[in-house]
Each structure stands twice: as C-alpha cells, then as structure tokens.
Amino acid sequence: MKNFFGRQICDKICQLFSLAFMGQNVNFPSVLDPSMVGEYPATAKSGGGYVWDAVLEYRVWCHPKPGAADQADDSDYYYAFDNYHEAKAFSLETEGAKQPLALVLQREYISVFVC
C-alpha cells in the first residue's frame, strides 16, 4: 500500500506540473490567512515537499542582475501575493522575475520515497 500511495502522489504532482507548464487552468490553493501575506520573514524557506498543510503566501523573487529594478541595493527581493494567478501574471510581465514559489506551512514531516 505504501508504494501505491506514494505512486499516486507522484502521479498527481507530475500531472499538476504538466498542466501548469502547458498553460492549462489549474486550481492552486488559496492562502491560509490573506491578512498575513507579506508579514512572514524573507528568511523563511519557500517551497515544499510532497505533503504540506497550507499555503501561507506566493512569492515572486526579483533579481536585479538579469533586469529587475534595483530596489534593494543590488540584492534579490520578492513580492508577496495572496493567490497564484496574480503572482504568475506579475512574474511574466516583470523583467528579472522568477516563477512564483509557495511559502508553505508544514506541521509534520512525512517521509515519502522518491519516484
């Protein structure tokens, strides 16, 4: 059962990534508390594994060297969004911006084998 469960997770993640990169409409999770977006420290790690509890905010990192406006003394900086679609649109129209990342809340670590 463990392998089957892990395979289902891997298949779903691959399907979501494929849809996202093909430009199809994907339902990305809403943030846990919209009033907290932008309040989390920049040093908090973005990303996530196979299992997490909630999205705290979506971040778009901007890098001055490849063309983003220099708003932080030549350092990288980010904008925080309360939904993926606004973050994605901003990343596409902003020079030097990367793809959105999700800052996630993970209450418990669950080890899932690599697909």
VENQUICOR-V782081 format. One record per residue. N is the residue number from 0. PHI is phi in whole degrees, -180 to 180 (999 if undefined). BURIAL is b if it has 24 or more other ideal C-beta (glycine too) atoms within 12 Angstrom, else e. Layout:
BEGIN
n={N:N}
phi={PHI:PHI}
burial={BURIAL:BURIAL}
END
This chain:
BEGIN
n={0:1:2:3:4:5:6:7:8:9:10:11:12:13:14:15:16:17:18:19:20:21:22:23:24:25:26:27:28:29:30:31:32:33:34:35:36:37:38:39:40:41:42:43:44:45:46:47:48:49:50:51:52:53:54:55:56:57:58:59:60:61:62:63:64:65:66:67:68:69:70:71:72:73:74:75:76:77:78:79:80:81:82:83:84:85:86:87:88:89:90:91:92:93:94:95:96:97:98:99:100:101:102:103:104:105:106:107:108:109:110:111:112:113:114}
phi={999:-61:-63:-63:-61:-63:-65:-62:-62:-61:-63:-66:-63:-62:-64:-63:-64:-61:-64:-64:-76:-86:82:-79:-74:-121:-85:-91:-64:-73:-76:-63:-141:-57:-71:-96:-60:91:-97:-78:-66:-63:-77:-65:-78:-95:120:149:-101:-76:-132:-151:-94:-163:-93:-90:-168:-104:-117:-118:-84:-116:-125:-61:-59:-86:126:-70:-58:-85:-111:-144:51:69:-99:-71:-151:-138:-112:-105:-130:-95:-153:-67:-65:-67:-63:-64:-60:-62:-65:-74:-98:-111:-65:80:-93:-96:-64:-61:-119:-101:-88:-115:-101:-126:-77:-145:-84:-121:-81:-120:-64:-80:-70}
burial={e:e:e:e:e:e:e:e:e:e:e:e:e:e:e:e:e:e:e:e:e:e:e:e:e:e:e:b:e:e:b:e:e:e:e:e:b:e:e:b:e:e:e:e:e:b:e:e:e:b:e:b:e:e:b:b:b:b:b:b:b:b:e:e:e:e:e:b:e:e:e:e:e:e:e:e:e:b:b:b:b:b:e:b:e:b:b:b:e:b:b:e:e:b:e:b:b:b:b:b:b:b:b:b:e:e:e:e:e:e:e:e:e:e:e}
END
